Amino acid sequence: MPWDELADWWRGELADDPTYGQVVVPMVRRLLLPADRVLDVGCGDGHVMEALRADVSSIFGCDLNAHLLRSSSVVAPVVRVDLPNVACFRDGAVDAACAVLVFEHLDDLDATFEGLARVVAADGALVVVANHPLVTAPGSATVIDPTDGEAFWRPGEYLVRGVSHEPAGDHTVAFHHRSLSQLLNAAARAGWSLEHMLEVDASEHSGASSTTGLPTLLGLRFRNVSRTPR
């Protein structure tokens, strides 16, 4: 479905869930900074750019949703792109890029990693914050024991690539699932070297059912070694 139709749903998600401001944005800041020239990939209505712009020399964003871009254009320069196509950006245009709650909605992850390896300068950084693969696997869910109310986590088909379609207002949005190894191997194939990883349980902030200490968010910082001589 057209992503433009999801703009109101996304704004409502941010307004109703404190996790984005209390957990997601601090994860991005911890993994990304210090940085100089930054591209926010899938910038939405500009929340991450707003949080970062005082700490970097320049920041700009890209997204497919035209309605959200109208809001984010007030924060920083933006351009409309349909990922993984980032051909509008020159080689080495930025020193760092971040993608926040974006990669799980992309079908062609290899092409996305490859495109960003061209846009980010050699030895530059890529920060990815995503829903943890444990919670995106088709069939994964919290199961409550009816006898005592204890919560258990059903992992679903974790090792199998798949897609689920979750409610998003009057529509649904696709979540593409890859295991952690599939995600990291896709990055490595494109020339990204993992520097740091965070696993965070954000359920206590969102008010969702407890996942008994399991991670719900994943944060990754990669270094661009795609043009490093070997």
Solvent accessible surface area in square Angstrom, and as a share of the most:
residue,aa,sasa,rsa
1,M,106,0.47
2,P,83,0.52
3,W,84,0.29
4,D,37,0.19
5,E,88,0.40
6,L,4,0.02
7,A,4,0.03
8,D,112,0.58
9,W,53,0.18
10,W,51,0.18
11,R,86,0.31
12,G,30,0.29
13,E,76,0.34
14,L,28,0.14
15,A,86,0.67
16,D,122,0.63
17,D,48,0.25
18,P,60,0.38
19,T,13,0.07
20,Y,26,0.10
21,G,51,0.49
22,Q,106,0.47
23,V,12,0.07
24,V,3,0.02
25,V,19,0.11
26,P,60,0.38
27,M,10,0.04
28,V,1,0.00
29,R,83,0.30
30,R,165,0.60
31,L,5,0.03
32,L,1,0.01
33,L,42,0.21
34,P,129,0.81
35,A,24,0.18
36,D,68,0.35
37,R,72,0.26
38,V,0,0.00
39,L,0,0.00
40,D,2,0.01
41,V,0,0.00
42,G,16,0.16
43,C,10,0.06
44,G,7,0.07
45,D,21,0.11
46,G,1,0.01
47,H,85,0.38
48,V,4,0.03
49,M,0,0.00
50,E,86,0.38
51,A,33,0.26
52,L,1,0.00
53,R,110,0.40
54,A,99,0.77
55,D,69,0.36
56,V,17,0.10
57,S,85,0.55
58,S,50,0.32
59,I,14,0.07
60,F,49,0.20
61,G,0,0.00
62,C,0,0.00
63,D,19,0.10
64,L,57,0.28
65,N,3,0.02
66,A,24,0.18
67,H,75,0.34
68,L,10,0.05
69,L,15,0.08
70,R,150,0.55
71,S,45,0.29
72,S,0,0.00
73,S,58,0.37
74,V,127,0.73
75,V,28,0.16
76,A,10,0.08
77,P,99,0.62
78,V,41,0.24
79,V,54,0.31
80,R,129,0.47
81,V,12,0.07
82,D,87,0.45
83,L,27,0.13
84,P,47,0.29
85,N,93,0.48
86,V,8,0.04
87,A,82,0.64
88,C,81,0.49
89,F,19,0.08
90,R,158,0.58
91,D,92,0.48
92,G,16,0.15
93,A,11,0.09
94,V,0,0.00
95,D,42,0.22
96,A,3,0.02
97,A,0,0.00
98,C,0,0.00
99,A,0,0.00
100,V,10,0.06
101,L,33,0.17
102,V,16,0.09
103,F,4,0.01
104,E,8,0.03
105,H,38,0.17
106,L,22,0.11
107,D,99,0.51
108,D,67,0.35
109,L,8,0.04
110,D,48,0.25
111,A,30,0.23
112,T,2,0.01
113,F,0,0.00
114,E,96,0.43
115,G,14,0.14
116,L,0,0.00
117,A,6,0.04
118,R,76,0.28
119,V,0,0.00
120,V,0,0.00
121,A,25,0.19
122,A,54,0.42
123,D,92,0.48
124,G,7,0.06
125,A,4,0.03
126,L,0,0.00
127,V,0,0.00
128,V,2,0.01
129,V,0,0.00
130,A,7,0.05
131,N,41,0.21
132,H,6,0.03
133,P,6,0.04
134,L,39,0.19
135,V,46,0.26
136,T,12,0.07
137,A,3,0.02
138,P,29,0.18
139,G,48,0.46
140,S,21,0.14
141,A,32,0.25
142,T,38,0.22
143,V,65,0.37
144,I,87,0.44
145,D,38,0.20
146,P,131,0.82
147,T,123,0.71
148,D,98,0.51
149,G,47,0.45
150,E,91,0.41
151,A,17,0.13
152,F,103,0.43
153,W,51,0.18
154,R,124,0.45
155,P,70,0.44
156,G,30,0.29
157,E,101,0.45
158,Y,52,0.20
159,L,136,0.68
160,V,87,0.50
161,R,127,0.46
162,G,26,0.25
163,V,65,0.38
164,S,24,0.16
165,H,117,0.52
166,E,73,0.33
167,P,107,0.67
168,A,0,0.00
169,G,61,0.58
170,D,143,0.74
171,H,65,0.29
172,T,68,0.39
173,V,4,0.02
174,A,27,0.21
175,F,35,0.14
176,H,34,0.15
177,H,1,0.01
178,R,16,0.06
179,S,3,0.02
180,L,36,0.18
181,S,65,0.42
182,Q,55,0.24
183,L,13,0.06
184,L,45,0.22
185,N,80,0.41
186,A,4,0.03
187,A,0,0.00
188,A,62,0.48
189,R,159,0.58
190,A,12,0.10
191,G,6,0.06
192,W,6,0.02
193,S,47,0.31
194,L,74,0.37
195,E,83,0.37
196,H,82,0.36
197,M,70,0.31
198,L,17,0.08
199,E,91,0.41
200,V,41,0.24
201,D,47,0.24
202,A,6,0.04
203,S,11,0.07
204,E,143,0.64
205,H,67,0.30
206,S,46,0.30
207,G,71,0.68
208,A,64,0.50
209,S,68,0.44
210,S,66,0.43
211,T,11,0.06
212,T,80,0.47
213,G,62,0.59
214,L,58,0.29
215,P,24,0.15
216,T,22,0.13
217,L,10,0.05
218,L,1,0.01
219,G,0,0.00
220,L,1,0.00
221,R,39,0.14
222,F,2,0.01
223,R,55,0.20
224,N,0,0.00
225,V,42,0.24
226,S,43,0.28
227,R,112,0.41
228,T,66,0.39
229,P,124,0.78
230,R,241,0.88
